[in-house]
Amino acid sequence: MKKTIATCVLLAASAHCAAEISVIVHPSNGNALDKDSIAKIYLGKAKSFSDGTKVQAVGLSSGSVVDEFTSNVLGKSSSQYKAYWSKLIFTGKGTPPEGLDNEQAVLDFVAQNSDAIGYVDSAKVTSAVKVVGKF
């Protein structure tokens, strides 16, 4: 019984510690983006914003923020997401969003490119970008 209670407490604590992810765009981007449209961009099913502007999607190479994003926004584990893109690359049907080394690189890229979209831990967001969704 004690093990069960301890396990429940640990699971609750780990769920509480999960990072909130912010999806970010350039401040001049006026497109409305919901979870579905963001997922379509990161799954290669949409190549432009609703206004027709071609989108440059970036993410992170690896880490807990990637895990949270793929789980909460795309409904996939990180390994499922990699497998999804591996299949598309192999069949010549797509190129995945570029994976940058760290969150500052994502922030800088999005801040400098009006057609960019990215994601970072919400705690890292600066005024140089605009948040279009938190997950």
Buried (B, 14 or more C-beta within 10 A) or exposed (E): EEEEEEEEEEEEEEEEEEBEBBBBBBEEBEBEBEBEBBBBBBBBEBEEBEEEEEBBBBBBEEBBBBBBBBBBBBEBEBEEBBEBBEEBEEEEEBEBBBEBEBBEBBBBBBBEBEBBBBBBBBEBBEEEBBEBBEB
